[in-house]
Each structure stands twice: as structure tokens, then as C-alpha cells.
Amino acid sequence: MIADDLDTLDAQQLREALRAARAEAAFKQAVIDKLTHVNAIIKRLKFAAQSERFSAEQRSLLDETLDSDLAAVAAEIEALQPGRVAGEWQQPRREKLPAHLPRRDVHHEPENTACGCGQAMQRIDEDVAEKLDYQPGVFTVERHIRGKWVCKCCERAVQAPVAPHIIDKGLPTTGLLAQVLVAKYLDHLPLYRQEAIVEHAGHAIARSTLAQWVGECGVQLQPLVDALGAELRRQPVLHADETPVAMLKPGHGKTQELLQYAVQPAAGCCLRLRR
């Protein structure tokens, strides 16, 4: 309910609006509590003494997954947290992109630089945002240049809006994020190896940063996952690989067998997991 409309509502409508606002606040608080609990569990799994039982290679792969999950959960909590102004953002502390990487300028200018008074506006300044891009085998830097135009007659300023990005105010372009995700999940290239590849190209991106990108991309892709799941559940039968999968059993220091198989939706579910 928009605050400006409250003055036009009668008492009954105000009560209904208040009930709806309370219900929405309770739902969001429940989601926040749930995500906070999940966040605490993930942190405990990562930093507890049990993690010492894994080998160095196992801990490396586990850290990547946990960092991605932490970034995804943190993004969801931040989006639901009440009292946060939309678009509020703090300048991150990051190193400048290496000067030796090739630059490609992308200009963003207003569609119309004619002022309403009839005078032509003059370009006085520009904002430049650098983003790291990746093309097969080559890292490049995109320089997004947004010119500032002003009319000296009526002191009116115009500037092209910031183009939307997967990670708001983030460093990577869409192409680089796609490369990280494809390399990790399709080419089975762990993030620590991708970290080394980036380092060989002359730029350092920490593994935790790559994991954060993966987690935030997961949040943005959730609507696609939900749509895919809904489409799969509409099918008469779902097929799954019945090959046994070794699954870690926390607190016992050993694995247990996980079997996956498909059943009819009429049985109450479309995919059943059996330990």
C-alpha cells in the first residue's frame, strides 16, 4: 500500500491495509530468520573443527561451495531486510584493473541533448566505470563512459542511466560471469584452477571473489530454476540416474550411499532420494 494513498482510505480499508502489511512483515521476517539460520549452519560447517578431517583438496572444493552459498544467502537476506533504501550501495574496496589489459570503450549518451528551452546542451564531464570482460583466451576491460550534458541557459543536466548488470556495481561483465559458471559446472573446472588461469593472464581475482560471483548468479537464476522445476513436475514421468552416489555424513567422518530414482507424480512426488 502506498503511503500517499492512506489519506484517501476509510477506517475499514486502513484496517485491511494494516493486516496485509503485518502479514507481509511476518512472512519476510520468517524468511529472514530461516536464511539467517542457514547462514549460521553453513558458517559452522566451514569453520568448525570437523573441516580439519578433510584433505587439502577436499577442503578447497568445500570452501568454494560454501563461499558461493554464503554469497547467495547474504544477497537474499539483504534484499528482504526492512529499512534498506532501494539502490543503496557502498563503494567496495578493490584494486584497479591492470593497465596492460586492452581497453574497449562503450559510450552511453542521452538520446536527446536538446534542452526544453530550445538551446543545445554542452558536454561538460563524464563518468567512467571499468568492468572486467573475458573472451576465449583473452581478458579485456570494458570502459563504460556516460557523458554529462548540461544546458547553460537553464542549468539543466542530462546523463544516460546506468545499464543494468547481473551484479549491481560489480566488476565482472555478463560474459565473464558466464565463463566462470560454464567452466565450473560444465567443464568441471574448480574455482581454484580458474583463479590460477586468471593469475597467469596478469590479473588476480581471489577464489572467494569467484565464489561470491557464483552465489550471486545463483540468486539471479533462481526464477529460471523455478520455471524449469515447474515444467519438469508437469511431465508424467521423470527419469534419473540410479548410480549410487557417495554422500558425506556430517559428524561421522565417513560417507553413506545415496540412491536416486524416479516415481510417478501420482505417488506424491516426482523425484525421490533414498539414503
N, C-alpha and C positions, 0 to 999 in steps of 0.2 A: 504494500500500500504506500503510495507516495505521500510524503508528509504534507505537501501543499494542498492535497485534497481533503485533509482531515476537517477543515473548517466547513466544508460543504456537506458533511455526513451527519445524519441524525444519531440519536443515542444508540439505537439498535445496531446500526451499521458500525458504529465505533466499537461496540462490544464484540461484534463478529470479527472486525479487523484485529482487535486485541487478542482474541482467541487464536486467530490464524497466526499472528506474529509470535505468540507464546509457543504454539505447536512447532513452528518452523525453528525457533530458537532452541527448543528442547531437542529436536531432531539433529540440528547441526552440532549441539553440544555433545550429544551421544556419539556422533561420528568422530568428533574431535577426541573424545575420551578413548574411543576404540583405536584410532590411529596413534594416539599417544602411547597406549598400552603396547601396540605392535612395535612402535619405535623403541620402547624400553626393552622389549624382548630381543629385538634384533641387536641392540647395543650390548645386552648381556651376553648373547651368543658370541658376539665379536670379541669382547674384551674380557670375558670370564676365563678362568684357568683352563677350562676344557679345550680351548682353542690350541693349547700347547701340545695336545695329543696328536695333532695333525702334522704331517711333514711340511717342509717349507713350500713345496709345490702346491699341496692341498690348501695351505693357509692363503697362498697367493690367489688361487681361484676363488676361495671362500670370501676373501676380502673384497674382491671385485663385485661379487653378487650382493654382499651386504651393503657396500657403498652405494650401489645402484638402488637397492631397496630403501635405504635411508634417504636418498635424494628424492625418490618418488613419494615417500610418506611425508617428508618435510614440505614438499610442494603442495600436497593435498591439504595438510594442516594449515599452511599459510593461506591457501585460497578460502578456507572455511572460517578462519579466525575472525571473530567480530571486531569491529572498531578499526579495521585496516582500510585506509583510503585506497580506492582502485587506482592502479598505476603507480602507487608509491614505490620508490626504488632507491637504494643506496648505492653509491659508487663503489664497485668492487676494487680490491687491491690486486692488480695483475700487472705482469711485466709487459712492456711494449713488444709488439711483434718484431721479429728480426728485420733489420734494414735490408739484408741481402735478398729477401724473398721478393719476387716480381709483384708489382702492384697493378691492379686494374681498376680504373675509376668508374664508378657508377653514379651518374648525376641524377638528382631528383630536384626538379624545379616546379614551381606553381604552374598550373595550366593557363592561368591568366595573370599577367603582370601589369594590367591596366587598372589604375585606381578608379574608384567611383566618381571622383571629381573630374575625370577626363584626362588627367596627366599620366604620363608613363612613369612607372616605378623604376627606381635605380637599385642595382645590386650592391649592397654595402658590405656583406660578410658571408660566411658560410660555416656550417657545422660539418665536421668530418668524423665518421665512425669507421674504424677498421675492423674487418672480420676475416678470420682465417678460413680459407677455402681449400678444397682438395680436388684435383683432377688426377686420374690414374697416373701415379708415379710422381706427381708434381704438386707441391704446396704453393698456393698463391694467396695474396691478400687483396680483398675487395675493399676499396675506399668509397664509402657511400657519402657523397657530397651533397648537402642540402643548402642551396643558396638562400640568403636572406635578402628580400626585396623590400624597399621602403619608398613611400611617396613623401617627398619633402614638403609638398603642398599641405597635406592634411595629416602628416605624421602617422600614416597607416603602414603597418608591416605585414608581409605575407611570406610564408615559408611552407614548402611541401611537407606533408606529415611523414612521420617515421614509418617505413614499411614494416608490416608485421613479420615476426620471426618465431621460430619454434620455441626458442629460449629467449624470453624478453630481455633485451640489453645484453645478451650473451655474446661470447666471442665467435662461436662456430657458425658457418653458413649451413643451409639445408643440405648441400652436397656433402660437407664434411660429416654431419651427423648421420646421413645415410651410409657413408663409407664405414663409419665406426660400427653401426648396427649390422650391416651386411657382413663385415669382416668377423664380427663376434659370433653372430648366430648362424650365418650361412656358411662362411668359410672356416668356422671353428678356430678363430684366431683370438686367443685370450688378450685381455687389455694390457697385460704386462709386455706382451710381444708388440702390440700396437704402440705402446709407449716407446719401445726401443726403435721402431721404424720411424716415428716422428723425430726422435733424437738424432737418428742418422741423417735426417733431412735438414738438421741445423736448428730445430726448434724444440723446446722442452715443454711437454704437456704431462703433468703428473697423472699417474694411474687413477688417483682418487678423482681428479677432474673428469677424466674419461668416464669413470663410473657414474659420476653425477650427471653427465650428459645422457647416459643410457637410462638412468632412472627418470629424468625429466621427460625424455622422449616417450618412455612408457606411459607416463600420465597423459601426455597429449594423444597417444594412440589408443587409449582406453575405449573411447567411443567406437573405434573400428573393431576392437576386440569384442565389445558387447554386441555389435551388429553381427559379427561372424558367429558368435555363440548362439544368438537367436536364430540365425539361418540354419546352423547345424541341428539345433533342437527341433526344427520343423521337419527334419528328414525322418523317414520310417526306421532306418537302422543306421547306427554309427559303427564304423569298423576301427579297431585299434590293434596295435602290435601286442601280442601276448608274450613277447620275450621277457623273461624275468629281469627286473632292474634292481640293482643293489642300492638300498636307501640307508643313509646314516640314521642311527638311533641315538639321539642325544642322551648323554649321561651314562651310556653303557659301553662306550668305546668299541662298538662293533656295528656291523651292518645287518639289515634284515631284508628279506626278499619282498619285492613289490611287484604284483601282477596286475596288468591292466587288460580289461576285456569289455566288449560291447554287449548291451542288452536292449530289449525292446523298450521304447518310451512308455508303453502301457504298463511296464513293470514299476514305473515311478521315477526312473532316471534314464539318461541316455548313455552315460559312461560311469562305470563303477570301478573303484580302486580297491584291491584286496591285498592286505599285508599277510 
